[in-house]
Amino acid sequence: MSYTIVLSESMKHAMIDHAKTALPNECCGYITGIDDQCKTIHKMTNINPSPTYFEFDPKEQFDVVKTARKAGEVPLVVYHSHPSSPARLSKKDLELLRDPDMTYIIVSLANNAEEVKGYRIINDVIFDVELQIKGG
């Protein structure tokens, strides 16, 4: 199986900037859209700030979903950062990220790089998601 998600160059940079702003901790957020087209980035609060863990504020999470629905969008992506480890799913990520319909994007800032990768987890199998970056 292959999966693709389309997002703008500005969304990619917004995730990277969010990750840098949150240092030394992980950042987190949603991207909402339609089908495989990302439309809106929602930078969210990591209510359990840590360099190796993130946790959404349930009220903020609910508000984002509500706002997306009003715009005719649905959550497509959960993104978070890895301040000092590669852009791959950690053991903790694999325990917590369980929605087979969601793309999980990780922004790594390890070794002063800016690596952005996407994954889907379906029946405990990890699939790479191609991130098609469009201008704008």
N, C-alpha and C positions, 0 to 999 in steps of 0.2 A: 504494500500500500504506500501511496505517496500523498503527502498533504502540502498544501501551499496556502499562505496567507499574504495578503497584499496590504502594505502600509506605506505611508509617505516618509520621505527622507526627514521631514520635520518631526514626525512622531518618533522615529528612531533616535534623533538627537535629543528630543524631550526626555526619553527614557534614560539616555546616557547622562544628561544634565541632572535628572532627578537622582540617579545613582551617585553622582559626584556630590550633590548637595547633602545627601544622607550620610556620607562617610563620617565615621568609620563603620556605620551600621548599614544594614540592608534597607533598600527602599522597596515599595510595592505599589501596585496599581492595576487598574483594568483598562483594556481597550475595548470599546464597543463598536458595533458596525452591523453590516448586513451581509449574509452569506460568508464569503471569505474576504470581504472588503472592510478594512479597518477605517472607521470614520472619526472617532472621538477618543482621546486619551484622558483618563481620569487618574491623576496622581493622588494617591491615598496615603493615609497615615499608618506607619508601622507602630502599633500601640505597645509592642513589646520590643523596643529598640535593641538590636543585637547585631554583631558582625556576621552571625551565622544563622539567623532566624528572622522571619517576619510573621506578623499577625495583623489581619485587617480588623478595623473597628467595625463590629456588626452593624451599627446604625449607619455608618458611612457607606458600608457595602450595600445595604438595603437602599439607601438614597441614590447611589449610582445606578443600580438596577432600575429603580423607578424613573430616574431621569432618562435613562437609555430607552426604556419602553415608550415614554412620551415622545421621543424623537424617532420612534420606529426602528430602534436598534436593539441589539441583544449583546450581552457580554461574549466576546470572542476570545479574548486573551487575558490571562493573569500574567503580569510581569513582575519580576523582582530582581534584585541585584545580588551579585556575589562580589563583595569588596576585594577579597584577596584569594579567591579560588576560581578555577576555570568555569566557563559557561556550559556546565553540564549539570544534570540533576543530581543533587546530593541525596544521601540516604534519607535525611529528614524530608526533603522535597518528595521523594517517592512514597513516604509514609502519609503525607498530608494532601498531596495533589492527586485527586482521584476522579475527576470529572472527565470521562472519555470524549466529550464534545468540546472541551476547552483546549486551546493552544497555550502552552506555558513558555514564555520567553524569559530567558535569563540574560542579564547584562553583567558581564564580568569586567572588572577594572583591575584584575590581577596583573602584576608586572607592568603597570602604567599603560596597559593596552585597553582598548574599547572593543570587546568582543560581544556580539549579540547573536544568540541562537534560539531556535524554537523547537518545541517538542510536543508530542501528544502521547498520552499514556492510556492504552486500551487493553483491558484484561491483563494488566501487569507487564505488557510489552511496550517498550519505548520506541516511538517512531520519530525520526527527524522531520521537522516542518521547514519547507523552503520558505524563506522570507523574501518576497518580491518587494524591493524597495523602489517606489516611484518618486519622481521629483515633486517638490512642493512641500 
